[in-house]
Amino acid sequence: MPEATIPFKSTDFNERVHTRHRIGMFMSALFFGATIFSLIVLLTLLVDVAIKGVSWLDWTFLSNYPSRLPERAGIKSAIVGSLWMIVLTAVISVPIGVASAVFLEEYAPRNWFFRLVQLNIANLAGVPSVIYGILGLAFFVRFMALERSLMAGALTMALLILPVIIISTQEALRAVPQGIRESAFALGATRSQVIWSHLLPIAAPGIMTGVILSLSRAIGETAPLIMIGALSFVAFVPHSVMDGFTVLPIQIFNWTARPQADFRHLAAAAIIVLMVILLCMNLSAILLRNYFERYRPW
Amino acid sequence: MADKTSTTETVRDEAEEQEHAPNVPPRPADRDSGGSSAPSMHEAVASKIHVQDLNFWYGAKQVLREISMKVRAREVTAFIGPSGCGKSTFLRCINRMNDLIPGAHVEGEILIDGRDIYDADPVMVRRRIGMVFQKPNPFPKSIYQNVLWGAMINGYRGNKGELVERCLRQAALWDEVKDRLKDNAYGLSGGQQQRLCIARTLAVEPDVVLMDEPASALDPIATAKLEETIRELKSRYTIIIVTHNMQQASRISDATAFFYLGELVEMNKTEMLFTRPRDPRTEDYITGRFG
């Protein structure tokens, strides 16, 4: 290739190309450092937990009820309580959340009321979870007289994650190409036919990702459940939604507060279990997303 | 903005005008007679769509002004004009697609077979007036399901396989896809996808097919096939096609309407419009002086 033949002699430019490259390298080092920093913090925590907890992690630990003797203590009631909690919370919050999002995105007129509701939902997503606990205590536990039941806990959790489900569902619906909506309407479809046949199936991976991520948040939440008075020592497995319960984070919180070192190791073991459950949930979110996005050209 | 009186309401057929026009104001005496020299075969063809004084706004912005026209049954009518002239907006008024846009507002009337579509149920309007869009937009489903879906939601009770085959044949796609009907439609090429969208539109058995620049995303070979398909569909459907491409308009259309700045400047038989335009703006546009 011959050199460019355009004469370039303007004195109006001072390219400083080396300086600009140096700034660029400095920047990339900065960004890399930021990533490494959070990775190191996370790894330190994980390693610490693993060292303390892994030797306590055995079948006895998973299948026993809590005990005042560390070597006989287990998290059976907490695991079962957490699973109950997640399933109930999902059953309550997903239909309400998805339906609200469909209404807001596909039906609601874009007026001041819509904008007010939208603003409030975004705000609610940022409200501290303990506030939801206070609401749950006042409304579900006391007013509706659900007592310290799984039902009261799940309803509180459902409220807590509802804004996130609504927002992520709205975003998933908004990401459906306008051409799909238009071509379905152009064939003489009613709005509900468009929603059921196209919008919800196409938005499903996005909705499921949002649901699973918010449920992951719910499974780790402690404060609202402590607020509504979930039990910390539960030597039974709940059999109905009106039974008392405990969940993993509460069991962890309870053990961490004990003076004996053995209980803190138990807490570390329970943290490992909680993290494995979280990892499985996030993994399933990714797998579901990939599975449903196979044929997406956009 | 050009003044209103220069908008030419083109009616190419005296007899038809009488028969269809109880609510049409008397035509100005000085109307150019160029269009009324239509060959006799046109006399027998009924006007399918009759638009009267249509105005359209997006919010406060007026996009269409006093559009009046007649579109004949079983003909291809092309809408041409520079970008932003309102031709696509007008097309989307004909199947009430603009209803879906917040802030859209229509005045005037569009009669199809003498009935005002703005007094009808929009779902039934769209079911009778199909639309093919600029970008091929099949559903993320199988080829088979793509064709069938519109028919099923409208309560189709006939033989599904026969319907799918007939529509794919009409859209000149059958031979290319008959062995892979269960495959996802996104595996097709752009031109095939667009013909699939035509097949999908035909499956609900519309009277009118609107096409909004259907070939603009296609290569020349796919465009030629699409144009061939459109010519064949003419025998059964009334077709309106928006196009940027004047050669395309002259190749496939029987009548052409030229839009400029939200007005219908001129409408005439295609060969008349391209060889003897009456309005200087039409002449400037078709000779490439602007647009």
Interface residues (C-beta under 8 A of the other chain):
Chain A: P109 R110 P177 G179 I180 R181 E182 S183 A184 F185 A186 L187 G188 A189 T190 Q193 S197 H198 I202 Y295 R296 P297
Chain B: N95 M97 L100 P102 V123 M124 R126 R127 R128 G130 M131 F133 K135 N137 P138 F139 P140 W149 G150 I153 N154 N184 Y186 C197 R200 T201 V204
